[in-house]
Amino acid sequence: MSFIRWWTVGVMLMAATMSLTIGVVCLLYWAHRDESPEIPAQLPGLIQMTLLFLLLSGVGFAAFVPLRRANRWLWPTQALLLVSAVTIGMTFWNMLRA
């Protein structure tokens, strides 16, 4: 497997794992939203992070399909994956700092 394929699979699986993990945290926050006033205030940010990582996972899958079929969409989808990973990573970092 080439480096580009490993990178694509790694980003896709990391994003899917993060979205699943943060999604479970969202469910727990939703179940306990009446116990503390901070929990309902933090829930929209968690939902946004879950959706961002779900989007990155989808872009990773869209970049993986041309690798399997070796078609002409290989490099545009890899560029989109790189831009998406950097943008979503920076957004996630800024949300954690806030």
C-alpha positions as YAML, in Angstrom:
chain: A
units: angstrom
residues:
- id: 1
  name: MET
  ca: [0.00, 0.00, 0.00]
- id: 2
  name: SER
  ca: [1.39, 3.38, -0.95]
- id: 3
  name: PHE
  ca: [1.80, 6.33, 1.40]
- id: 4
  name: ILE
  ca: [-1.14, 8.21, -0.10]
- id: 5
  name: ARG
  ca: [-3.43, 5.24, 0.51]
- id: 6
  name: TRP
  ca: [-2.24, 4.87, 4.11]
- id: 7
  name: TRP
  ca: [-2.72, 8.58, 4.71]
- id: 8
  name: THR
  ca: [-6.23, 8.55, 3.23]
- id: 9
  name: VAL
  ca: [-7.31, 5.50, 5.22]
- id: 10
  name: GLY
  ca: [-5.74, 6.93, 8.39]
- id: 11
  name: VAL
  ca: [-7.55, 10.26, 8.10]
- id: 12
  name: MET
  ca: [-10.83, 8.56, 7.22]
- id: 13
  name: LEU
  ca: [-10.68, 6.11, 10.14]
- id: 14
  name: MET
  ca: [-9.47, 8.73, 12.63]
- id: 15
  name: ALA
  ca: [-12.34, 11.03, 11.66]
- id: 16
  name: ALA
  ca: [-14.88, 8.20, 11.89]
- id: 17
  name: THR
  ca: [-13.56, 7.22, 15.32]
- id: 18
  name: MET
  ca: [-13.64, 10.82, 16.56]
- id: 19
  name: SER
  ca: [-17.19, 11.36, 15.28]
- id: 20
  name: LEU
  ca: [-18.36, 8.13, 16.91]
- id: 21
  name: THR
  ca: [-16.68, 8.97, 20.22]
- id: 22
  name: ILE
  ca: [-17.91, 12.56, 20.35]
- id: 23
  name: GLY
  ca: [-21.34, 11.33, 19.24]
- id: 24
  name: VAL
  ca: [-21.51, 9.05, 22.28]
- id: 25
  name: VAL
  ca: [-20.50, 12.01, 24.47]
- id: 26
  name: CYS
  ca: [-23.35, 14.00, 22.86]
- id: 27
  name: LEU
  ca: [-25.79, 11.25, 23.78]
- id: 28
  name: LEU
  ca: [-24.54, 11.25, 27.36]
- id: 29
  name: TYR
  ca: [-24.79, 15.05, 27.56]
- id: 30
  name: TRP
  ca: [-28.31, 14.89, 26.15]
- id: 31
  name: ALA
  ca: [-29.33, 12.24, 28.69]
- id: 32
  name: HIS
  ca: [-27.98, 14.34, 31.58]
- id: 33
  name: ARG
  ca: [-28.85, 17.81, 30.28]
- id: 34
  name: ASP
  ca: [-31.10, 18.63, 33.25]
- id: 35
  name: GLU
  ca: [-28.48, 17.95, 35.91]
- id: 36
  name: SER
  ca: [-26.27, 21.00, 35.36]
- id: 37
  name: PRO
  ca: [-26.71, 24.36, 33.63]
- id: 38
  name: GLU
  ca: [-23.38, 24.03, 31.78]
- id: 39
  name: ILE
  ca: [-24.35, 20.85, 29.95]
- id: 40
  name: PRO
  ca: [-27.06, 22.35, 27.67]
- id: 41
  name: ALA
  ca: [-24.70, 25.24, 26.88]
- id: 42
  name: GLN
  ca: [-21.93, 22.86, 25.74]
- id: 43
  name: LEU
  ca: [-24.16, 20.51, 23.73]
- id: 44
  name: PRO
  ca: [-24.30, 22.60, 20.49]
- id: 45
  name: GLY
  ca: [-20.50, 22.72, 20.33]
- id: 46
  name: LEU
  ca: [-20.28, 18.96, 20.75]
- id: 47
  name: ILE
  ca: [-22.85, 18.41, 18.03]
- id: 48
  name: GLN
  ca: [-20.90, 20.73, 15.73]
- id: 49
  name: MET
  ca: [-17.65, 18.83, 16.39]
- id: 50
  name: THR
  ca: [-19.41, 15.52, 15.74]
- id: 51
  name: LEU
  ca: [-20.75, 16.76, 12.41]
- id: 52
  name: LEU
  ca: [-17.36, 18.20, 11.40]
- id: 53
  name: PHE
  ca: [-15.61, 14.88, 11.97]
- id: 54
  name: LEU
  ca: [-18.43, 13.03, 10.23]
- id: 55
  name: LEU
  ca: [-17.93, 15.34, 7.25]
- id: 56
  name: LEU
  ca: [-14.17, 14.68, 7.30]
- id: 57
  name: SER
  ca: [-14.85, 10.95, 7.37]
- id: 58
  name: GLY
  ca: [-17.11, 11.30, 4.32]
- id: 59
  name: VAL
  ca: [-14.48, 13.33, 2.46]
- id: 60
  name: GLY
  ca: [-11.92, 10.66, 3.38]
- id: 61
  name: PHE
  ca: [-14.16, 7.97, 1.92]
- id: 62
  name: ALA
  ca: [-14.68, 10.08, -1.21]
- id: 63
  name: ALA
  ca: [-10.89, 10.34, -1.53]
- id: 64
  name: PHE
  ca: [-10.43, 6.61, -0.96]
- id: 65
  name: VAL
  ca: [-12.75, 5.47, -3.76]
- id: 66
  name: PRO
  ca: [-10.54, 6.87, -6.59]
- id: 67
  name: LEU
  ca: [-7.53, 5.14, -5.02]
- id: 68
  name: ARG
  ca: [-9.23, 1.78, -5.41]
- id: 69
  name: ARG
  ca: [-10.28, 2.42, -8.99]
- id: 70
  name: ALA
  ca: [-7.28, 4.51, -10.14]
- id: 71
  name: ASN
  ca: [-9.35, 7.08, -11.98]
- id: 72
  name: ARG
  ca: [-8.86, 10.75, -12.84]
- id: 73
  name: TRP
  ca: [-10.44, 12.08, -9.62]
- id: 74
  name: LEU
  ca: [-7.50, 10.90, -7.52]
- id: 75
  name: TRP
  ca: [-5.62, 14.17, -7.07]
- id: 76
  name: PRO
  ca: [-8.60, 16.55, -6.78]
- id: 77
  name: THR
  ca: [-10.10, 14.40, -4.03]
- id: 78
  name: GLN
  ca: [-6.74, 14.15, -2.25]
- id: 79
  name: ALA
  ca: [-6.41, 17.95, -2.37]
- id: 80
  name: LEU
  ca: [-9.94, 18.27, -1.01]
- id: 81
  name: LEU
  ca: [-9.09, 15.83, 1.78]
- id: 82
  name: LEU
  ca: [-5.96, 17.78, 2.71]
- id: 83
  name: VAL
  ca: [-7.78, 21.12, 2.77]
- id: 84
  name: SER
  ca: [-10.67, 19.59, 4.73]
- id: 85
  name: ALA
  ca: [-8.37, 17.95, 7.27]
- id: 86
  name: VAL
  ca: [-6.45, 21.18, 7.89]
- id: 87
  name: THR
  ca: [-9.60, 23.32, 8.06]
- id: 88
  name: ILE
  ca: [-11.50, 20.96, 10.34]
- id: 89
  name: GLY
  ca: [-8.42, 20.42, 12.50]
- id: 90
  name: MET
  ca: [-7.98, 24.17, 12.96]
- id: 91
  name: THR
  ca: [-11.70, 24.59, 13.71]
- id: 92
  name: PHE
  ca: [-11.53, 21.78, 16.27]
- id: 93
  name: TRP
  ca: [-8.44, 23.33, 17.87]
- id: 94
  name: ASN
  ca: [-10.12, 26.75, 18.11]
- id: 95
  name: MET
  ca: [-13.25, 25.21, 19.62]
- id: 96
  name: LEU
  ca: [-11.15, 23.46, 22.26]
- id: 97
  name: ARG
  ca: [-9.34, 26.67, 23.17]
- id: 98
  name: ALA
  ca: [-12.59, 28.66, 23.56]
...
